Amino acid sequence: MSCIQTGVLPVGSVITYHARHTTGRSMAMNAAASYQAQPCRLGGRSSAVLREAGPASGPRLLDRVRAAVRTRHYSRRTEKTYVAWIRRFILFHGKRHPMEMGAPELTQFLSSLAVAGRVAASTQNQALSALLFLYRDVLEVDVPWLDGIVRAKRPQHLPIVLTRDEVRAVLRSLHGVPRLMGCLLYGSGLRLLECCRLRVQDVDFGGNQIVVRGAKGNKDRVTVLPSMIQQDLARHLDGVRE
């Protein structure tokens, strides 16, 4: 960008430059651009730089993604995960806009996760879900079935399950609120965040059940209230009320 020495133009002032460009084929086109003066130095003296100030653009792509996720009432974790994968996809292809790309670029990116990144199959599926959401729900572009993806291999491990005695030993080592939470996680099948967000009004001692509000997928569900913890939980709630 060139520097134009004005001599009398104060620093920070704004000037407007109008240019008319005529092609060799006598086709005239009018172009008007706004420029903002910025200070620079030419030969040791202050001058002004004319910097173009483009027109106000629409919402950014990632802001549109966030808006689409929140409209569908997905969790904040899903929003952060989708935005992170979409940003990573754009950077992988040299900051090209997704509208300029399609199935070949999607296949290349997802395959690189398995080949070069050596990610787990669940991680690759998470990236695929984020990119399908971008194209189908944000850009409203149909993406063909991606047959050429190199799939990450799912591990064939047997799950490690604690015996009842081992579970009792773990719970006995806990005290206070952590013990109550541990018993709820094990006896009610609550997720960690569901247990942390549990409200008093969602605990039904008479019906021996717990109502989980806004669980995964923004759905409510009912689960059991373990009998072994009812008395301790009732005493804890009485203490909180006092």
Secondary structure, DSSP 8 states (H G I E B T S, - for coil): --EE--SS--TT-EEEEEEEEE-TTS-EEEEEEEEEEEEEEETTEEEEEEEE--------HHHHHHHHHHHTT--HHHHHHHHHHHHHHHHHTTT--GGG--HHHHHHHHHHHHHTS---HHHHHHHHHHHHHIIIIIS-------TT---------------HHHHHHHHHT--SHHHHHHHHHHHH---HHHHHT--GGGEETTTTEEEE-S-TTS--EEEE--GGGHHHHHHHHHHHH-
